[in-house]
Amino acid sequence: MPDPYAPALPRPTEPKPYAPAELRALDRAHVWHPYGPMPGRQEPLVVESASGVRLRLAEPAEGQRELVDGMSSWWSAVHGYNHPVLNEAARGQLDRMSHVMFGGLTHEPAVRLAARLVEITPEPLQHVFLADSGSVSVEVAVKMCLQYWRSAGRPEKQRLLTWRGGYHGDTWQPMSVCDPEGGMHELWSGSLPRQVFADAPPDGFDAEPDPAYTTRLRELIARHAHEVAAVIVEPVVQGAGGMRFHSPGYLRVLREACDELDVLLVFDEIATGFGRTGQLFAAGHAGVSPDVMCVGKALTGGYLTMAATLCTSRVAEGISRGEVPVLAHGPTFMANPLAAAIASASVDLLLGQDWAGEVARIGTGLRSGLAEAAELPGVADVRVLGAIGVVQLDHEVDMAAATRAAVREGVWLRPFRDLVYTMPPYVTGDDDVRRICRAVCAAAREG
Ligand SMILES: *Cc1c(COP(=O)(O)O)cnc(C)c1O
């Protein structure tokens, strides 16, 4: 193509860089942060750049200019930052087009990614909706399930059933299935759709499923099956709702009950997907497949926001047989080519290496490095699964003190509620895993 900008490309002058203090003052005055007040009360650290597993700060904090990232930017940056392969995918796509609408048009990055997701997820999942965030992918999943039953002539099936302790995002439907108590959305419990809640699944990945719990769970589903469109859960690991692990056996119980009782099953794998728990998807621990599945977070290796909702042909065809035979959802930035190209590169990068070996290696490092935390006063539990390490306190963590303690050790952590936890990038070396463990212990001690 000829260069349409060739003759007189106007180039804005480079803006003058802000001094860190100036930047922090503007941030405080104008910019919301996650779950934050306005104006902000905490002083966020200013990140200048990031590379590998390290964040580089604009000015030292607690004597540190670089921090090892123990959070993978909330589960997403599994390959670390500034990765040459992902950068190349981004640059290549940027030079072709960064975005084009998806209504009436399609493009290779989206098609390639969708086909790849179908290939690597459980077999019955065949159709892909590319959404622009995890929360939106959950909204889409819920819409699919409700519409499936509406199309089947059973519009009364429009509630959701979940277990307590979950987290599914911050938009309206996802909020309604987040843990109703002690969670971030308690304020809204009166205005949200009223869903059906089972008790949280009993703790312990390795624990045998509790028959009494299993019976109650089945009974609850049976009692509400006439009005419930879908059961939605995070398989094996409940993330932001409390970092709890449960037996994969409960997922088999849900699958059987849903099949028997005409209820759809949704797995929210937004946090657990792409290897974090030791299986490529956490459903793999149970050997069961959901009717609808959400992925996000690590999908783009942490580069851009993108998520996907996958469903079976039964669900898609059910919707298409209805009076309104379309899925009425279509975000402006649906299937963004830049994000899709990076996502495909990230998936290829992951599957092209011994990711399971890396996750197991980090898990081993976390297990040995966090063992001493169990002896600390104020620590209630220490648990590790895949590349996730959790220290649970017997009290609400002093977030500022705990964060400071971690930063002093040269590590970025984001403790919340009664939890100090880490899910490092898969490329974290053994020395850095040990450093992260020292920081988690320090944060648990001082938080
Ligand atoms: C983070 C998360 C979401 C929400 O994703 P966003 O991209 O933040 O909207 C939903 N479900 C689970 C399990 C998550 O961990």
The ligand as a Tripos MOL2 file, in Angstrom:
@<TRIPOS>MOLECULE
LIG
   15    15     1     0     0
SMALL
NO_CHARGES

@<TRIPOS>ATOM
      1 C1         -9.6920  -11.6240   37.3120 C.3       1 LIG1
      2 C2        -10.8310  -12.5460   37.2110 C.ar      1 LIG1
      3 C3        -12.0170  -12.1760   36.5480 C.ar      1 LIG1
      4 C4        -12.2210  -10.8020   35.9610 C.3       1 LIG1
      5 O1        -11.3500  -10.5110   34.9090 O.3       1 LIG1
      6 P1        -11.0720   -8.9860   34.5010 P.3       1 LIG1
      7 O2        -10.1950   -9.0880   33.3020 O.co2     1 LIG1
      8 O3        -10.4090   -8.3580   35.6950 O.co2     1 LIG1
      9 O4        -12.3820   -8.3660   34.2180 O.co2     1 LIG1
     10 C5        -13.0250  -13.1150   36.4750 C.ar      1 LIG1
     11 N1        -12.8980  -14.3470   37.0090 N.ar      1 LIG1
     12 C6        -11.7640  -14.7310   37.6330 C.ar      1 LIG1
     13 C7        -11.6680  -16.1160   38.1850 C.3       1 LIG1
     14 C8        -10.7120  -13.8480   37.7730 C.ar      1 LIG1
     15 O5         -9.5910  -14.2290   38.4260 O.3       1 LIG1
@<TRIPOS>BOND
     1     1     2 1
     2     2     3 ar
     3     2    14 ar
     4     3     4 1
     5     3    10 ar
     6     4     5 1
     7     5     6 1
     8     6     7 2
     9     6     8 1
    10     6     9 1
    11    10    11 ar
    12    11    12 ar
    13    12    13 1
    14    12    14 ar
    15    14    15 1
@<TRIPOS>SUBSTRUCTURE
     1 LIG1         1 GROUP 0 **** ****
